[in-house]
Every structure is written in structure tokens, then in C-alpha cells.
Amino acid sequence: MTVMDPLVAMHRAEAAVSVELETPGMTLNIGPQHPSTHGVLRLVAQVDGERVTQVQPVIGYMHRGYEKLAEVRTYAQITTLVNRIDWVSGFANEIPYIRAVEKLAGIEPTPRAQFIRLILTELARISSHLVFMSSYPLELGAPTPLMHALRERERVLDLIESVTGGRFHPNFNRVGGVKPAAGGGSSTKKQTQDLPQGFLQGTRAAMGEVGAVCDDLEELVTGNELIQARTIGVGVIPADVALSYGMSGGNLRASGVDFDLRKHEDILPYADLDFDIPLGRNGDCYDRYVVRLQEIRQAARIVQQAIDGLPSGPLQAKVPRILKVPAGEIYVRAENPKGEMGYYVISQGGKVPYRVKIRSASFSNLSILPWVLEGALVPDLVAIMGSLDFVLGDVDR
Amino acid sequence: MTQVDRNSAKLPLGGLLKGMKVTIKAMVTRVHTVQYPVVKETPVPRARGVIALDPEACTVCMLCARECPDWCIYIEGHKQEIPPDKEGGRVRTRSTLDRFDIDYALCMYCGICVEVCPFDALFWSPDYEYSEFSISDLLHDKERLTDWLETVPTPPALEGA
């Protein structure tokens, strides 16, 4: 038997002790002001060493009471409120609301208005996904893609602003069509708010640029070994679990469920257009990222086709000057960039709705956090959370 | 239906090198930002920056104040008697605007007031440089709103026109 080096013996003894040591559970409070939470979300995590054993999301810090505010405002005024629910895609929020009111009031919007709505919705989808493309690599520690994605997002926002007048809050939809005229007076009445000159050409050029930035992001992010190591196999959500939690949008499609309301609902004329639904296979963070990147390309394709098929004609259908919606109730949903967004509107006849219930995609998508974070590593917590792409304004309303 | 490709980068550090290519490409392209206080971007003509008031056109009908979603327009007026033009004529009354304030601390920039005005008294201006140190200074009175009139642009030409 050889004599053991005293130093080695000491290390061995220490190692033996540390194996028997237990790591006590710790409560880790993240938020509400954490930069990667996309707003004010608080996560109370029970941590055992590097493992998360339990997570409790605490929401409500962004609650603005839009459902209650909507009960004392006319149908036209509520469009201003619904803009602000999911602020990175303001235009897409208006569509299900305004279609719900139109269906309830029995007003059919004009075909040109419907196509302008479709183009602007897809532009909003591109800008929302570009925010994800910029923030998600940043959360994984890569600040460069942010600059590339936000540069193109600015181009898209400029296009939305040139038509609607607002970058984030377009407030462009009216019952029966899109904003008809600059004012109600005699001289501005004739001055319509149709697409400004150069918009179609500028949009075509921007779609090319958006495709180019997608190529850039493919090279910067998709093929990067570090990003792949951080995201592949992390935060796997199987299709049945995703469905049971009521997830929708890119998160659900990343799990392989072919569900896109653009194909299933007829509130905008998507049936005339040809586009694919990108699907993931494994439902991990990487799939959720790639699905959104593909959706940007598909949205650009939709916009190009919609510009080709843009019909001419009036921007607004005949609507009574004081809109009174007959009594009834309706639920209309649409594919928001974040997922299924729906409005349940109850009217008792009159200028003001009795109740507007908002079903927002981010709320349901966020509800899976306790399930998917259980057993995850603490460094993966932000990676999983960021991949779900929620906006706290959309969660809390 | 498209499927996700997982085997794009095969070389060790290949993905990093591809990323560096994009960075180098961006280094030689044009700068996309401007140095704000020195260089200013021109907003689009439809940009909703600030609301201008034409007090001569206003008839104190209160439509804008009523339709505003957060009721940030304050209007006061009175009836003014106009003496008859010739002897024995009828005395007319005319509404005169005393106070027209818009509280930009509350305004949501939705443009409903501009849209409902039946007499062309309200206009959008893309001007945006009116931040203040005190929140109470964001309440623009009649004179200040009238000053914005000269910044109102001509509307843009329309597509296909």
C-alpha cells in the first residue's frame, strides 16, 4: 500500500463530505422588473441547486381594466383601447374586435377595405415577429441580431405609419371599412384616407428587405452552435400538453399541431391567397424560434399576393351616422401574431356594448410556464420564457 | 407544411463564421440611424403628432369633446348677440368660443375628434417637439392650438391617383 499524499487525502475527504451535503431549497424571486420578462411579470421559483422545482407566475401588474373601460365607451372609441392590448402588433388586435361588431351589426365591409386590413395585419405580424427575433437571441446572450431585426422592423413600422398615422396604435379600422376621410367637414370630407402614393411599391421593396434580414438571421442565429446548444431539446412541450393548456399561435405550431386561424376562419380574405403554415416537430425552444422565422417569410409572401390582388372600390360600406348595434352576442377570433385572439361582445342594443370579453393569446401561452419550467435548469429559465413570446399587456389587459 | 432543418451547420465554428460574415456586411452598409437633436427625421404627412385648431371654424358644438375616448378636450363658449344689419331686422345669436383646451397628458392620439368635427376646425399636424418639464404645461390652450395650424401639411397623394 502506497502512502497517500496528504493533500490528495484531504481533497478526497472533502469530496466525500460534499456528496452527502444537501442543497437546501431556495425561493428565487424574479421580477417584476426583469428585462427579459417582456413587461412586468414576476416569477416565484423554488430552486434546488441549479434545478427549478416549482414556478409560480404572478401577473396583474399591467392590468389596465380595458374590459371594464369598454363598457362605458361607444363602439368607435373601443378601437383605441384594443390597440393597446398587445402593443407590438396594434393593428392585428383591431381586426377581431371590429369584425365582431360588424357581424353583430350586420354590416359587410368593402372588399378593398378587407384587403387593406389584411396587408396591414401581416405587416403587424412581421413587426411583432421581428421583435421576437431581436429579443430572443438577446436573452440567450447574442446582442447583434437585435440591430438587424429592429432595423427592418422600423421599415415596416414606417409603412404602417404612412397609411394609418400611427406606428404602434394605428386606430385605422372603422365599422364597415377603414378610416374613410380625414375629417367630417365639407372640405376634408372628400379627402379620403386611402393608401398614400408609393405605399404599394414601398411595401414590395420592404418585403424584399424583410426576406434579406431573414437570410441574415438564418446565418447569425439559426446555424449558430451556441444558440442550438441553448435551445435544442430545451423546454419541450408535447402537442397534447400544448393543446390542454389552450396554447395557440407559433407556440402550438412548433409542437406540430397544424392550427392556424387564418386557414380556419373567414374574417379576412385569406382564402384567396396561397401560403404555408410552418410546423415544428419537437416543440422545443429552437422549433418555436424557427417557426416564427418561417412565418415572417410566409407573411411577406401573403403581402406580395395581397398587393397583386388588391381590388379597387370604396373604403367604407354604408353605416348609419350613430351606430346602434342590435341586441345579441358573438365571439369572433383571429390569428394574432401571438396566437388566437378573440372578442366576446354582448350588445343590448344601443351605442355602448354591454360587455367585451377579451381572449388574449399571451395569457393562455403563459399559463404553461409552471408546467414547462418544472425541472428545468435555472439558466434555461429565461430561454424557455423568452421562446414563448408573450407580451404582458396582452396577458393582463 | 415546412419542417425545421436541424443540421445546417456541420463545420466546427461554422455557424460563428457565417455570423461574422453578416456582421462584416453590415459594417460596410449605410448607417440607418440619425443623430436626433442635430439631424431630424421628417415624419410622414399623416403622422398623428399634435392637433391644430382653427378657432374661426369652431361652432362650439361639443362633438369632439363628447366623442373623445378619455374626455381630454375642455370647451367653453357663450351665445353672442349680433345686432341686425338694418333697422327693424332680427337679432341673431352666434356661439363664440371662449376656451378650447386639449390635455396632451391624457390624449391617446386616436384622432376621433378630428374625424367627427363637422366644420373642419381640427387638423392633425406631424409636429412632435412639445415635451415639457411640468405635466400641467401639456394642457394646450386655444392660442397654442391655433399656432399649430401653420405646421399642418397638405395631405399626401393617393395610390393610383
Interface residues (C-beta under 8 A of the other chain):
Chain A: R73 T74 A76 Q77 T79 T80 L81 T144 M147 H148 R151 E154 D158 E161 S162 V163 T164 G165 G166 H169 N171 K179 A181 A182 G183 G184 G185 S186 S187 T188 Q191 T192 Q193 D194 L195 P196 Q197 G198 F199 L200 D216 E218 E219 L220 V221 T222 G223 N224 E225 L226 I227 Q228 I232 D258 D276 I277 P278 L279 G280 R281 Y286 D287 V290 V291 Q294 S312
Chain B: M1 T2 Q3 V4 D5 R6 S8 A9 P12 L13 G14 G15 L16 K18 G19 K21 V22 T23 K25 A26 H32 P43 V44 P45 R46 A47 R48 A57 E67 P69 M108 Y109 C110 G111 I112 V114 E115 V116 C117 P118 F119 D120 A121 L122 F123 W124 P155 P156 A157 L158 E159 G160 A161
